[in-house]
């Protein structure tokens, strides 16, 4: 299996959209009653958290890749 880049924003969005599906599946089977508008805060909140996670991930990766590209392989830090 090919390895891929981990994207936490997509993971968070997927978890919240799955939660909305579970809520409505429970409503459809009669396990509980869910009003029609319960999906709105779940989806909007999940997308906001996913955006924040993606922004943090991008900032960390950009900082980490900039540091390794500037140092380069085999370079030693300048000492006194």
N, C-alpha and C positions, 0 to 999 in steps of 0.2 A: 504494500500500500504506500502511495506517495505521501510524504509528509507535507503539511501546509502550515501557513502562518496562523497562529492562534489569534482570534479576534473576539475579545470579551464583549464588545458592544453587540455583536450578533447573538452571542450566548444569552445575554440579559434580555434582549428583545424576544428571543425564542422562548425563554422561560415564561415571560409575562403573557405572550400570545398563547402559549400552551395552557397557562392558568385560566385565561378567558375561555378557551375551549373546554376545559374541565368544568368550569362553572356552568356553562350552558349545556354540557352533556348531563350534568347532574340535574339541571332543571328539566331537560327533556325526558329523563328517566323517571322523574317524580321524586327524586331523593330530597330535594329542597326547592324552594321558590326563589328565583332570581329575577329582579325587575329588569326591564329591557335596557335601562341606562347604566347598569353595573359595569358594562364593558368599557364605557368611555373613560372613567378614571384609571382603570387597569391598563388600558392600551396607552393612554397619554402618559401616565406615570412611568410605564415600562419603556416607552420610547425616549422619554427625557433621561431616565437612568442609563439607557443604552447609549445615548448621545454623550453623556458625561463619561461613561466608561471608555468609549471610543476616543474621546478627546484626550483623556489621561493616557491611554495606550499609545496614541500617536505622539504625544509630547515625550513620553519615556523612550519610545523607539527612536525618535528624531535626535534626542539628546545622546542616547547611547551610540547611534550610528555616527553622529558628528564627532564624538569623542574618539572612536576607533579609527575613523577616516583621517582625522587630524594627526593622530599619533603614528599611524602607519605601522606595518609589521617590521619588527627588527629595530625600531628606533628606541633610543634610551632617553629618559628625561634628562634635561640639562641640569647639572649639579653645580655647586659653588666652586 
